[in-house]
Amino acid sequence: MGRRTLVTPAGPLVRGAANGGASEPRTAGACRPPGRSNSPGLGVGGRATVRVLVVEDEVVLAEAIARGLRRQGMAVDLSFDGADALEKAAVNHYEVLVLDRDLPRVHGDQVCRRLASQGASTRILMLTAAGAVEDRVQGLELGADDYLGKPFAFSELVARVRALGRRSAQPTPPVLARGDLVVDRARRQASRAGQFLRLTRKELGVLEVLLAAEGAVISAEELLERVWDEHADPFTNTVRVTIGNLRRKLGPPPLIETVIGAGYRL
């Protein structure tokens, strides 16, 4: 295998190097992804939280991609082989699946074919070093929605994932509002009575889900599913703590109601 370079948020990442793996990014001083907000916890513009499954058998490479996407405000899970990817896709809802083709256990082509044949709403982005025209055509004919060859610009990967996420999700307006509370989804900002709210990415994600529900009750489990990732403990008090912090930051009069035994609504 030759050397292949992947451009990540922190610089180039080499695949197939002499040690058989992927080296850490070697560009100094570029830890912040391009376009990332300097405001703590506000994430990056585009849309509400996108849940992504990255399927890549080179662990360091997969983790580097996941870190970069998480910095862009996305909830990211990882699979290192095709069988695990199919299992996770069967039990979790992902807007986007970033899929390498050359996977162990179940080949990436077979993963793509199975998901496409099931009519899943998950959009598939093939991310692979096989970037010739015939490879791209084959990937799209298997059922992939998009195809990006390596090496690639990380900003392009983010843009493609967001575009696929928009196609997967139900359309929602770019600005969500309830009374004097406004969430600008494009700018990833929230305000109340004209005052800017400094929210973390998770707080903003929870607020978006509650606003988009238009008064319907959203359970803690659904919030974990839509705003966090697979590593969130279903028995954790993370949602309760986040709701508490949101209430404090939103100020009076209170907006978020707890529906005992059911969840939360706004």
C-alpha positions as a Markdown table, in Angstrom:
| # | Residue | x | y | z |
|---|---|---|---|---|
| 1 | Met | 0.0 | 0.0 | 0.0 |
| 2 | Gly | 1.3 | 3.4 | -0.9 |
| 3 | Arg | 1.2 | 6.6 | 1.2 |
| 4 | Arg | -2.1 | 8.4 | 1.1 |
| 5 | Thr | -2.7 | 11.8 | 2.7 |
| 6 | Leu | -5.9 | 12.8 | 4.3 |
| 7 | Val | -6.4 | 16.4 | 5.1 |
| 8 | Thr | -8.0 | 16.7 | 8.6 |
| 9 | Pro | -8.9 | 19.7 | 10.8 |
| 10 | Ala | -5.5 | 19.6 | 12.3 |
| 11 | Gly | -3.5 | 19.0 | 9.1 |
| 12 | Pro | -2.5 | 16.1 | 6.9 |
| 13 | Leu | -2.9 | 12.6 | 8.1 |
| 14 | Val | -0.9 | 9.8 | 6.4 |
| 15 | Arg | -2.5 | 6.5 | 5.7 |
| 16 | Gly | -0.5 | 3.4 | 4.9 |
| 17 | Ala | 2.7 | 4.8 | 6.4 |
| 18 | Ala | 5.7 | 2.6 | 7.3 |
| 19 | Asn | 4.2 | 1.7 | 10.7 |
| 20 | Gly | 1.1 | 0.3 | 8.9 |
| 21 | Gly | -1.2 | 2.8 | 10.5 |
| 22 | Ala | -2.1 | 6.5 | 10.4 |
| 23 | Ser | 0.2 | 9.0 | 12.0 |
| 24 | Glu | -1.1 | 11.9 | 14.1 |
| 25 | Pro | -1.6 | 15.2 | 12.2 |
| 26 | Arg | 1.7 | 16.8 | 11.6 |
| 27 | Thr | 0.7 | 20.4 | 11.0 |
| 28 | Ala | 1.4 | 22.5 | 14.1 |
| 29 | Gly | -0.9 | 25.2 | 15.5 |
| 30 | Ala | -4.1 | 24.2 | 13.6 |
| 31 | Cys | -6.2 | 22.5 | 16.2 |
| 32 | Arg | -9.3 | 24.5 | 15.6 |
| 33 | Pro | -11.2 | 23.4 | 12.5 |
| 34 | Pro | -11.7 | 26.0 | 9.8 |
| 35 | Gly | -14.6 | 28.2 | 10.4 |
| 36 | Arg | -15.2 | 27.1 | 14.0 |
| 37 | Ser | -16.8 | 29.7 | 16.2 |
| 38 | Asn | -14.6 | 31.4 | 18.8 |
| 39 | Ser | -17.5 | 31.6 | 21.1 |
| 40 | Pro | -17.5 | 28.7 | 23.6 |
| 41 | Gly | -19.9 | 25.9 | 22.9 |
| 42 | Leu | -21.6 | 27.6 | 19.9 |
| 43 | Gly | -20.4 | 25.1 | 17.3 |
| 44 | Val | -20.5 | 25.9 | 13.6 |
| 45 | Gly | -23.3 | 27.0 | 11.4 |
| 46 | Gly | -25.5 | 25.0 | 9.1 |
| 47 | Arg | -28.2 | 23.1 | 10.9 |
| 48 | Ala | -29.3 | 21.3 | 14.0 |
| 49 | Thr | -27.2 | 18.4 | 15.3 |
| 50 | Val | -26.5 | 15.7 | 12.6 |
| 51 | Arg | -25.9 | 12.2 | 13.9 |
| 52 | Val | -23.2 | 10.5 | 11.9 |
| 53 | Leu | -21.7 | 7.0 | 11.8 |
| 54 | Val | -18.1 | 6.9 | 10.6 |
| 55 | Val | -17.1 | 3.4 | 9.4 |
| 56 | Glu | -13.4 | 3.1 | 8.9 |
| 57 | Asp | -11.1 | 0.2 | 9.9 |
| 58 | Glu | -8.0 | 2.3 | 10.5 |
| 59 | Val | -8.7 | 3.3 | 14.1 |
| 60 | Val | -6.5 | 6.5 | 14.3 |
| 61 | Leu | -7.9 | 7.7 | 11.0 |
| 62 | Ala | -11.5 | 7.1 | 12.1 |
| 63 | Glu | -11.0 | 8.8 | 15.4 |
| 64 | Ala | -9.4 | 11.8 | 13.7 |
| 65 | Ile | -12.4 | 12.2 | 11.4 |
| 66 | Ala | -14.8 | 11.8 | 14.3 |
| 67 | Arg | -13.0 | 14.5 | 16.4 |
| 68 | Gly | -13.2 | 16.9 | 13.5 |
| 69 | Leu | -16.9 | 16.3 | 12.9 |
| 70 | Arg | -17.7 | 16.6 | 16.6 |
| 71 | Arg | -15.9 | 20.0 | 16.7 |
| 72 | Gln | -18.4 | 21.0 | 14.0 |
| 73 | Gly | -21.3 | 20.2 | 16.4 |
| 74 | Met | -22.2 | 16.7 | 15.1 |
| 75 | Ala | -22.9 | 13.6 | 17.1 |
| 76 | Val | -20.6 | 10.9 | 15.9 |
| 77 | Asp | -20.4 | 7.2 | 16.5 |
| 78 | Leu | -17.6 | 4.9 | 15.2 |
| 79 | Ser | -17.5 | 1.4 | 13.6 |
| 80 | Phe | -14.3 | -0.3 | 12.6 |
| 81 | Asp | -15.8 | -3.1 | 10.5 |
| 82 | Gly | -18.8 | -3.6 | 8.3 |
| 83 | Ala | -20.7 | -6.1 | 10.5 |
| 84 | Asp | -20.6 | -3.6 | 13.5 |
| 85 | Ala | -21.8 | -0.8 | 11.2 |
| 86 | Leu | -24.8 | -2.8 | 10.1 |
| 87 | Glu | -25.6 | -3.6 | 13.7 |
| 88 | Lys | -25.4 | 0.0 | 14.8 |
| 89 | Ala | -27.5 | 1.2 | 11.8 |
| 90 | Ala | -30.2 | -1.3 | 12.7 |
| 91 | Val | -30.6 | 0.1 | 16.3 |
| 92 | Asn | -29.8 | 3.8 | 15.9 |
| 93 | His | -31.0 | 6.5 | 13.5 |
| 94 | Tyr | -28.2 | 8.1 | 11.6 |
| 95 | Glu | -28.7 | 11.0 | 9.2 |
| 96 | Val | -25.4 | 10.3 | 7.5 |
| 97 | Leu | -23.0 | 7.3 | 7.2 |
| 98 | Val | -19.4 | 8.0 | 6.2 |
| 99 | Leu | -18.3 | 4.7 | 4.7 |
| 100 | Asp | -14.9 | 3.3 | 3.7 |
| 101 | Arg | -15.2 | 0.6 | 1.1 |
| 102 | Asp | -12.4 | -1.8 | 2.1 |
| 103 | Leu | -13.7 | -3.0 | 5.4 |
| 104 | Pro | -13.2 | -6.3 | 7.3 |
| 105 | Arg | -15.9 | -8.8 | 8.1 |
| 106 | Val | -18.5 | -7.2 | 5.8 |
| 107 | His | -17.2 | -5.2 | 2.8 |
| 108 | Gly | -18.2 | -1.6 | 2.6 |
| 109 | Asp | -19.9 | -2.3 | -0.8 |
| 110 | Gln | -22.1 | -4.9 | 0.9 |
| 111 | Val | -22.9 | -2.5 | 3.7 |
| 112 | Cys | -24.0 | 0.1 | 1.2 |
| 113 | Arg | -26.0 | -2.3 | -0.8 |
| 114 | Arg | -27.9 | -3.7 | 2.2 |
| 115 | Leu | -28.8 | -0.3 | 3.6 |
| 116 | Ala | -29.9 | 1.0 | 0.3 |
| 117 | Ser | -32.1 | -2.1 | -0.4 |
| 118 | Gln | -33.8 | -1.6 | 3.0 |
| 119 | Gly | -34.9 | 1.8 | 2.0 |
| 120 | Ala | -33.2 | 3.4 | 5.0 |
| 121 | Ser | -33.3 | 7.2 | 5.3 |
| 122 | Thr | -29.6 | 7.3 | 6.2 |
| 123 | Arg | -27.6 | 9.1 | 3.5 |
| 124 | Ile | -24.4 | 7.3 | 2.6 |
| 125 | Leu | -21.1 | 9.1 | 1.8 |
| 126 | Met | -18.4 | 6.8 | 0.5 |
| 127 | Leu | -15.0 | 8.1 | 1.7 |
| 128 | Thr | -12.3 | 6.0 | 0.1 |
| 129 | Ala | -8.9 | 6.0 | -1.7 |
| 130 | Ala | -10.5 | 4.3 | -4.7 |
| 131 | Gly | -11.3 | 7.6 | -6.4 |
| 132 | Ala | -11.2 | 6.8 | -10.1 |
| 133 | Val | -14.3 | 7.6 | -12.2 |
| 134 | Glu | -15.3 | 4.0 | -12.5 |
| 135 | Asp | -15.0 | 3.6 | -8.7 |
| 136 | Arg | -17.2 | 6.6 | -8.1 |
| 137 | Val | -19.8 | 5.3 | -10.6 |
| 138 | Gln | -19.8 | 1.9 | -9.0 |
| 139 | Gly | -20.2 | 3.3 | -5.5 |
| 140 | Leu | -23.2 | 5.5 | -6.6 |
| 141 | Glu | -24.8 | 2.5 | -8.4 |
| 142 | Leu | -24.5 | 0.5 | -5.2 |
| 143 | Gly | -26.7 | 3.0 | -3.5 |
| 144 | Ala | -24.3 | 5.7 | -2.1 |
| 145 | Asp | -25.7 | 9.2 | -2.1 |
| 146 | Asp | -22.2 | 10.9 | -2.5 |
| 147 | Tyr | -18.6 | 9.9 | -3.0 |
| 148 | Leu | -15.4 | 11.6 | -1.8 |
| 149 | Gly | -12.0 | 10.3 | -2.7 |
| 150 | Lys | -8.9 | 10.5 | -0.5 |
| 151 | Pro | -7.0 | 12.8 | 0.0 |
| 152 | Phe | -9.7 | 15.4 | 0.6 |
| 153 | Ala | -10.2 | 18.8 | 2.2 |
| 154 | Phe | -11.9 | 18.5 | 5.6 |
| 155 | Ser | -14.0 | 21.5 | 4.9 |
| 156 | Glu | -15.4 | 19.7 | 1.8 |
| 157 | Leu | -16.2 | 16.6 | 3.9 |
| 158 | Val | -18.1 | 18.8 | 6.5 |
| 159 | Ala | -20.1 | 20.5 | 3.7 |
| 160 | Arg | -21.0 | 17.2 | 2.1 |
| 161 | Val | -22.1 | 15.6 | 5.4 |
| 162 | Arg | -24.2 | 18.7 | 6.2 |
| 163 | Ala | -25.8 | 18.6 | 2.7 |
| 164 | Leu | -26.6 | 14.9 | 3.1 |
| 165 | Gly | -28.0 | 15.6 | 6.6 |
| 166 | Arg | -30.4 | 18.2 | 5.2 |
| 167 | Arg | -31.6 | 15.7 | 2.7 |
| 168 | Ser | -32.1 | 13.0 | 5.3 |
| 169 | Ala | -34.0 | 15.2 | 7.9 |
| 170 | Gln | -37.4 | 16.6 | 7.8 |
| 171 | Pro | -37.3 | 20.2 | 6.6 |
| 172 | Thr | -37.3 | 22.7 | 9.4 |
| 173 | Pro | -37.1 | 26.5 | 9.2 |
| 174 | Pro | -33.7 | 28.2 | 9.5 |
| 175 | Val | -35.0 | 30.2 | 12.5 |
| 176 | Leu | -37.0 | 28.7 | 15.3 |
| 177 | Ala | -38.9 | 30.9 | 17.7 |
| 178 | Arg | -41.3 | 30.7 | 20.6 |
| 179 | Gly | -42.3 | 34.0 | 22.1 |
| 180 | Asp | -39.2 | 36.0 | 22.8 |
| 181 | Leu | -36.9 | 33.0 | 22.4 |
| 182 | Val | -35.2 | 32.7 | 19.0 |
| 183 | Val | -32.7 | 30.1 | 17.7 |
| 184 | Asp | -30.9 | 30.9 | 14.5 |
| 185 | Arg | -29.9 | 27.5 | 13.2 |
| 186 | Ala | -27.7 | 28.9 | 10.4 |
| 187 | Arg | -25.6 | 30.9 | 12.8 |
| 188 | Arg | -25.9 | 28.4 | 15.7 |
| 189 | Gln | -27.0 | 31.2 | 18.0 |
| 190 | Ala | -29.8 | 31.7 | 20.5 |
| 191 | Ser | -31.3 | 34.8 | 22.1 |
| 192 | Arg | -34.1 | 35.7 | 24.4 |
| 193 | Ala | -35.7 | 39.1 | 24.5 |
| 194 | Gly | -32.9 | 40.2 | 22.2 |
| 195 | Gln | -30.1 | 39.1 | 24.6 |
| 196 | Phe | -27.6 | 36.7 | 23.3 |
| 197 | Leu | -27.4 | 33.3 | 25.2 |
| 198 | Arg | -24.0 | 31.6 | 25.6 |
| 199 | Leu | -25.0 | 28.0 | 25.2 |
| 200 | Thr | -22.9 | 24.9 | 24.8 |
| 201 | Arg | -23.4 | 22.7 | 21.7 |
| 202 | Lys | -25.5 | 20.2 | 23.7 |
| 203 | Glu | -27.6 | 22.9 | 25.3 |
| 204 | Leu | -28.3 | 24.5 | 21.9 |
| 205 | Gly | -29.0 | 21.0 | 20.4 |
| 206 | Val | -31.6 | 20.3 | 23.2 |
| 207 | Leu | -33.2 | 23.7 | 22.7 |
| 208 | Glu | -33.5 | 23.1 | 18.9 |
| 209 | Val | -35.2 | 19.8 | 19.4 |
| 210 | Leu | -37.7 | 21.2 | 21.9 |
| 211 | Leu | -38.5 | 24.2 | 19.7 |
| 212 | Ala | -38.9 | 22.0 | 16.6 |
| 213 | Ala | -41.3 | 19.8 | 18.5 |
| 214 | Glu | -43.8 | 22.7 | 18.7 |
| 215 | Gly | -45.1 | 21.9 | 22.2 |
| 216 | Ala | -44.9 | 18.1 | 21.9 |
| 217 | Val | -43.3 | 16.2 | 24.8 |
| 218 | Ile | -39.8 | 14.9 | 24.1 |
| 219 | Ser | -38.4 | 12.1 | 26.3 |
| 220 | Ala | -35.0 | 12.1 | 27.9 |
| 221 | Glu | -34.2 | 9.0 | 25.8 |
| 222 | Glu | -35.1 | 10.8 | 22.6 |
| 223 | Leu | -32.9 | 13.8 | 23.5 |
| 224 | Leu | -30.0 | 11.4 | 24.2 |
| 225 | Glu | -30.6 | 9.8 | 20.8 |
| 226 | Arg | -30.8 | 13.0 | 18.8 |
| 227 | Val | -28.2 | 15.3 | 20.6 |
| 228 | Trp | -25.6 | 12.9 | 22.1 |
| 229 | Asp | -24.0 | 9.8 | 20.6 |
| 230 | Glu | -23.8 | 6.1 | 21.4 |
| 231 | His | -21.4 | 6.7 | 24.3 |
| 232 | Ala | -24.1 | 8.5 | 26.3 |
| 233 | Asp | -25.2 | 6.3 | 29.2 |
| 234 | Pro | -29.0 | 5.8 | 29.1 |
| 235 | Phe | -29.0 | 5.9 | 32.9 |
| 236 | Thr | -27.1 | 9.1 | 33.1 |
| 237 | Asn | -28.5 | 12.4 | 34.5 |
| 238 | Thr | -26.8 | 14.3 | 31.6 |
| 239 | Val | -30.2 | 15.3 | 30.1 |
| 240 | Arg | -31.5 | 16.5 | 33.5 |
| 241 | Val | -28.3 | 18.5 | 34.1 |
| 242 | Thr | -28.4 | 20.0 | 30.7 |
| 243 | Ile | -32.1 | 21.0 | 31.1 |
| 244 | Gly | -31.3 | 22.6 | 34.4 |
| 245 | Asn | -28.4 | 24.6 | 32.9 |
| 246 | Leu | -30.7 | 25.7 | 30.0 |
| 247 | Arg | -33.4 | 26.8 | 32.4 |
| 248 | Arg | -30.9 | 28.9 | 34.3 |
| 249 | Lys | -29.5 | 30.5 | 31.2 |
| 250 | Leu | -32.9 | 31.2 | 29.7 |
| 251 | Gly | -34.0 | 33.0 | 32.9 |
| 252 | Pro | -37.5 | 33.9 | 34.0 |
| 253 | Pro | -40.3 | 33.3 | 33.2 |
| 254 | Pro | -39.6 | 29.6 | 32.9 |
| 255 | Leu | -40.1 | 28.1 | 29.4 |
| 256 | Ile | -39.2 | 24.4 | 29.7 |
| 257 | Glu | -41.8 | 22.2 | 31.4 |
| 258 | Thr | -41.1 | 18.8 | 32.9 |
| 259 | Val | -43.8 | 16.3 | 32.2 |
| 260 | Ile | -43.4 | 13.7 | 34.9 |
| 261 | Gly | -42.8 | 10.3 | 33.6 |
| 262 | Ala | -42.8 | 11.5 | 30.0 |
| 263 | Gly | -40.1 | 14.1 | 29.3 |
| 264 | Tyr | -39.9 | 17.8 | 28.5 |
| 265 | Arg | -41.7 | 20.3 | 26.4 |
| 266 | Leu | -41.3 | 24.0 | 25.5 |
